[in-house]
Amino acid sequence: MEIVFEYILRGVMEVFFTAEGAFDWLPIAMVFGGLMTGIAIGATPGLNGPFAMALSLPILIWIFGVNDEALLPILGFLIGIMKGATVGGAVPAVLFNTPGTPDAYLTTLDGHPMTKNGQGPKALKVAHFSSVCGDTVSDLVLFVAAPVLAVLIESILDLPEKGALIILSLSFMAAVAGSSPMKGFIVGVLGMLLALVGSTLSGNGPRMTFGIVELGNGLPLTAAILGVLIIGEVFIGLEEEIRKKVRKVRSTLDTALGDNTFGWPERRKLLPRIGVSALIGTAIGALPGIGTTLAATLGYDVARRFSKTPEKFGTGLPEGVAATEAANSAVSGANLIPVMSLGIPGNFAAVFIILAVESVGEFTLGPHVFRFTEIKFIEDYGTIINDDLVIAFAMFTLMMLANIMNWTVGGAFLRSLGVLVKVPKSVMLPVVLLITLTAVYAQDGGFIGVWVLLIFGLIGYALKRLDVSILPFVIGFLLSPRLEEYIRGGYSASGGDGLFLLKSPLAVVFIAASILILVLANRRRKIPEEA
Amino acid sequence: MRLGGKEKREALNPWDIGFGAALLVFALWALFFWFPADIPTGFFFINSVGREEPGDAFFPIILASLLAGLSLIQMILSWRNRRSGDEAGVTGGITLSNLKFLALFLTVVGVGLGLMYWLGPVTVAVLNAAGLLDGTYRNFSDTVPYKYLGYVAGGSVMTLALIVWAEGRVRPVAVMIVIAVLVVAILLFDVALRNVLLPPNADF
């Protein structure tokens, strides 16, 4: 137990002090900057947390570089955005009945009626309080669950099992996201295939580049992921704006303000509701790919079912806002459980945490991180320690720091952002396109990044129009190099046995589970339509 | 005309089966034409100690074969559903209207990027011809105003055209926003960060 506390202490010190022992304000400032940016981005229609993370990452890398010291400031900013954007999403939903994300729609059900009743500021206070509570519960579960899960995984998984586990998580994501599990899995495999363009593990020259020299180092990762996630969305959003061409008349806060106090007695009364929703969100968040919408829906539904006054839900009840916001915010911390313990992202925000870790320093995510190796000091050599574990605890510290800031200043900042909701999508989306093009060009040092961005934007557009989830595509694209390493390594280690994946009982279980999940999900999709 | 092509399927959905068919064709093309021509080492190769190792085509071939198999299953499922009269529910599609939008959109973006790429070099060439400058664009790609010409012109044309298209009118506030964004981008990517270049300067 002593060694656990030693690692935790070193992780905390890593955030607050430099190697020379001086107080380090930078990670704290970065978390604060990221949190404020995230809240502002979340409150702006047409923008979301993953977009801000994607755009910030190249800028942060230019500012701080890619050495080990750069990792914590960069992660601090990204974690701040991730948490801030989750909270900020409540502003347009509550004040203007314009949810920026599907889960924020549920916040409008009671949040906007509260605004119409003159309780807009109170609705934002309830949303903020519930959101931060949910987020904190979720983070605490992450801190306990990720190391335990990682230690368990590390002791039982070898290369074939790890490879099979990636396939299992891909099929799971395909099954839960989008309208067709089979199509989701197919685009996951397509994403994996496209990720192989360029560099090779053997070092025998580039592959699959069509002779384009600039692709010799592989497709620019950020450009490709931004293309599918952001540019595809810009295409869709602009097309819809162009078709509408109707100026929206937004409701305003002209309503006479009523009682907007939200004291501790009322907060205490809401806590059981928030607790249940936070647990629902955490449980759903720990499963990769399911996302916040289901958590918010379940949180709201459970709160209504167990309420003494279910008929009042939808009329401007603080319980409705609290149940939704606590559930969807609890997803974000728990979503990092598969990231920290397996190195497998469960949602888009996690994708950018992984991208940052892979681009900066030598820290890598995965089960090996949580090895509590003995800390030894050897004279003339230095300290032998698992540095990755120290960084992991430093990451947890950054998350708690973001929560504390969210508790203290986040609420006031959130309530001051109503003005951002007035920025129309018709202006925001072209501006997003220009900023993304510029950032990608600057990062990749040429138009090659811009072409990749646009081509992947078209892929994102087509997938969206065909009702196929883009999450498996992105996850497949990101995990492909690692899967290739496992598959090639596993094959070589087995002495060239073509059936090496089927020689491990656990790998067979994972592969069988992948197939079963896809088959069951395909059947399940049909049942509602047949009924 | 439907936006996004969502529709309830009653018979064979061309998008359902077409999705599988397109990816099957892609996978087969990759297996039989792309990979043989574009991967230097094969499925296996002999390493420096004479041992057979998986080559650089090993994993791509596995993935492309898997993609072909899954695409075929997708096509069979689509066909089976049609034969048994099952409804596969809401499915998407790409309409002619979507394609028209994409063509116009990409034209606007193409014009903007073209301006971004060519305006600086063409201006320098014209001034060269007029005897007002001496040197190629490369010599002036870090000199104001040449280094900003393409970015500002291309960026503002592209962004404003899209805004005007989406809103159906020109608003002064939109022009101001675009100018502000361009100024911030220049300050950030060119002034604050010295080791990166704005478009198109890294290409010259």
Boltz contact constraints between the chains, C-beta under 6 A:
constraints:
  - contact:
      token1: [A, 62]
      token2: [B, 193]
      max_distance: 6.0
  - contact:
      token1: [A, 62]
      token2: [B, 196]
      max_distance: 6.0
  - contact:
      token1: [A, 182]
      token2: [B, 74]
      max_distance: 6.0
  - contact:
      token1: [A, 186]
      token2: [B, 70]
      max_distance: 6.0
  - contact:
      token1: [A, 189]
      token2: [B, 63]
      max_distance: 6.0
  - contact:
      token1: [A, 189]
      token2: [B, 66]
      max_distance: 6.0
  - contact:
      token1: [A, 189]
      token2: [B, 67]
      max_distance: 6.0
  - contact:
      token1: [A, 192]
      token2: [B, 63]
      max_distance: 6.0
  - contact:
      token1: [A, 193]
      token2: [B, 63]
      max_distance: 6.0
  - contact:
      token1: [A, 196]
      token2: [B, 60]
      max_distance: 6.0
  - contact:
      token1: [A, 200]
      token2: [B, 56]
      max_distance: 6.0
  - contact:
      token1: [A, 202]
      token2: [B, 56]
      max_distance: 6.0
  - contact:
      token1: [A, 204]
      token2: [B, 40]
      max_distance: 6.0
  - contact:
      token1: [A, 204]
      token2: [B, 41]
      max_distance: 6.0
  - contact:
      token1: [A, 205]
      token2: [B, 40]
      max_distance: 6.0
  - contact:
      token1: [A, 207]
      token2: [B, 39]
      max_distance: 6.0
  - contact:
      token1: [A, 207]
      token2: [B, 56]
      max_distance: 6.0
  - contact:
      token1: [A, 208]
      token2: [B, 38]
      max_distance: 6.0
  - contact:
      token1: [A, 238]
      token2: [B, 166]
      max_distance: 6.0
  - contact:
      token1: [A, 239]
      token2: [B, 101]
      max_distance: 6.0
  - contact:
      token1: [A, 241]
      token2: [B, 166]
      max_distance: 6.0
  - contact:
      token1: [A, 242]
      token2: [B, 165]
      max_distance: 6.0
  - contact:
      token1: [A, 242]
      token2: [B, 166]
      max_distance: 6.0
  - contact:
      token1: [A, 243]
      token2: [B, 3]
      max_distance: 6.0
  - contact:
      token1: [A, 245]
      token2: [B, 168]
      max_distance: 6.0
  - contact:
      token1: [A, 426]
      token2: [B, 163]
      max_distance: 6.0
  - contact:
      token1: [A, 426]
      token2: [B, 166]
      max_distance: 6.0
  - contact:
      token1: [A, 426]
      token2: [B, 167]
      max_distance: 6.0
  - contact:
      token1: [A, 427]
      token2: [B, 163]
      max_distance: 6.0
  - contact:
      token1: [A, 427]
      token2: [B, 174]
      max_distance: 6.0
  - contact:
      token1: [A, 427]
      token2: [B, 177]
      max_distance: 6.0
  - contact:
      token1: [A, 430]
      token2: [B, 159]
      max_distance: 6.0
  - contact:
      token1: [A, 430]
      token2: [B, 162]
      max_distance: 6.0
  - contact:
      token1: [A, 430]
      token2: [B, 163]
      max_distance: 6.0
  - contact:
      token1: [A, 431]
      token2: [B, 181]
      max_distance: 6.0
  - contact:
      token1: [A, 434]
      token2: [B, 155]
      max_distance: 6.0
  - contact:
      token1: [A, 434]
      token2: [B, 159]
      max_distance: 6.0
  - contact:
      token1: [A, 438]
      token2: [B, 185]
      max_distance: 6.0
  - contact:
      token1: [A, 441]
      token2: [B, 199]
      max_distance: 6.0
  - contact:
      token1: [A, 442]
      token2: [B, 189]
      max_distance: 6.0
  - contact:
      token1: [A, 442]
      token2: [B, 196]
      max_distance: 6.0
  - contact:
      token1: [A, 445]
      token2: [B, 202]
      max_distance: 6.0
  - contact:
      token1: [A, 446]
      token2: [B, 202]
      max_distance: 6.0
  - contact:
      token1: [A, 446]
      token2: [B, 203]
      max_distance: 6.0
  - contact:
      token1: [A, 447]
      token2: [B, 203]
      max_distance: 6.0
  - contact:
      token1: [A, 465]
      token2: [B, 4]
      max_distance: 6.0
  - contact:
      token1: [A, 465]
      token2: [B, 92]
      max_distance: 6.0
  - contact:
      token1: [A, 465]
      token2: [B, 94]
      max_distance: 6.0
  - contact:
      token1: [A, 466]
      token2: [B, 92]
      max_distance: 6.0
  - contact:
      token1: [A, 467]
      token2: [B, 91]
      max_distance: 6.0
  - contact:
      token1: [A, 467]
      token2: [B, 92]
      max_distance: 6.0
  - contact:
      token1: [A, 484]
      token2: [B, 59]
      max_distance: 6.0
  - contact:
      token1: [A, 487]
      token2: [B, 59]
      max_distance: 6.0
  - contact:
      token1: [A, 488]
      token2: [B, 54]
      max_distance: 6.0
  - contact:
      token1: [A, 491]
      token2: [B, 54]
      max_distance: 6.0
  - contact:
      token1: [A, 529]
      token2: [B, 87]
      max_distance: 6.0
  - contact:
      token1: [A, 529]
      token2: [B, 89]
      max_distance: 6.0
